Amino acid sequence: MSLVSSIESVAVVGGGFMGAGIAEAVAVAGLPVVVREIDEAAVAAARERIDRSLLRALKGGKLDPTEVDACRERITLTTELHAVASADLVVEAVPENEQLKVEVMRAIGVAARADAVIASNTSSIPIAQLAQAVEHPERVVGLHFFSPVPVMRLVEVVVALDTAPDTVAAARAFAQQIGKQPIETKDRSGFIVNMLLVPYLMAAVRMFEEGFASREDIDTGMQLGCGHPMGPLTLCDFIGLDVLYAVCDSLYDEFKRDEYAPPPLLRRMIASGRLGRKSGRGFYEYGP
Ligand SMILES: NC(=O)c1ccc[n+]([C@@H]2O[C@H](COP(=O)([O-])OP(=O)(O)OC[C@H]3O[C@@H](n4cnc5c(N)ncnc54)[C@H](O)[C@@H]3O)[C@@H](O)[C@H]2O)c1
């Protein structure tokens, strides 16, 4: 297998919350990027997502008007999967559904150039499994970005059983090229960050569930006592309780350790529509 020597162009499959952010970060770094979505409505939604975020960067003084225009020009949105053939790196960012991801990876494997690196932004599906859908699984790697992607500097580079050292090197170099800090992890549920973060957040949820302390005191404790920028229950609301529940489930499924089991309260909150910030209420209430 021969791989591209450097990443000069990127394609992102899935222009949702994460995919749009990845495309924006790539464009801001000066590389051309193609975003593939499923239909015209999804293309329009992805464009709007990117435009809104670029506008925020403009208002915040991070980009000037010329830079915003240049970024928009570097981003091509399309419904055509064959457009990924122009890319040195293809990043899969479709919803976290195993069957869908396997199908999308198979299609990317066929459409991408033979020397392109193929990455998945999955949070919990084994990269080894996604790689099996692609001819030459050695060129498949995990690139786990953090949200909001244009702001968060970390990328976890997930090394699966078959991932070639050249692929890892290309993925690390790419992360640095777009101004991110790569850290390397094996292909196991939770990678580095969620494996450490989730038991902490779940301990806070259990503490609240047991009536041990108020939500405010739990959050203030970690903010002022440990210097965290936000307390654990606020962070749960920010991440989204449904997203957290899915991560807990996948960690528990993999390791069968109690610390990963989602507390009963989490499930009840999701059932009653308390998903956190995005639904207007979670551990706290949020205005419109
Ligand atoms: N949300 C987070 O904080 C976060 C953080 C790290 C990783 N992730 C991972 O990133 C991935 C995407 O998550 P998201 O939050 O952006 O989801 P999302 O639902 O916002 O976006 C997914 C997008 O993929 C599109 N899509 C579906 N099928 C497609 C196909 N066949 N081809 C092209 N596009 C298709 C959808 O129209 C949608 O716009 C998931 O694997 C998730 O686990 C999410």
The ligand as an ORCA input file, in Angstrom:
! r2SCAN-3c Opt
* xyz 0 1
  N     -21.452     15.538     18.841
  C     -20.283     15.410     19.466
  O     -19.974     16.089     20.447
  C     -19.270     14.431     18.942
  C     -17.946     14.477     19.417
  C     -16.992     13.603     18.864
  C     -17.385     12.681     17.895
  N     -18.689     12.633     17.487
  C     -19.047     11.671     16.447
  O     -19.174     12.359     15.215
  C     -20.112     11.687     14.380
  C     -21.151     12.663     13.876
  O     -21.819     13.228     14.976
  P     -22.650     14.593     14.845
  O     -22.934     15.027     16.225
  O     -21.983     15.509     13.888
  O     -24.004     14.050     14.148
  P     -25.072     14.876     13.290
  O     -26.321     14.071     13.322
  O     -25.100     16.311     13.707
  O     -24.472     14.855     11.795
  C     -24.446     13.731     10.980
  C     -24.684     14.175      9.539
  O     -24.444     13.076      8.668
  C     -25.358     13.178      7.577
  N     -25.456     11.881      6.925
  C     -26.187     10.789      7.249
  N     -25.944      9.794      6.374
  C     -25.052     10.259      5.459
  C     -24.415      9.702      4.308
  N     -24.672      8.472      3.925
  N     -23.561     10.501      3.627
  C     -23.294     11.758      4.027
  N     -23.864     12.331      5.094
  C     -24.728     11.591      5.810
  C     -26.641     13.650      8.228
  O     -27.499     14.254      7.256
  C     -26.115     14.643      9.267
  O     -26.076     15.970      8.778
  C     -20.674     10.536     15.221
  O     -19.960      9.369     14.929
  C     -20.381     10.984     16.639
  O     -20.251      9.881     17.534
  C     -19.623     13.495     17.968
*
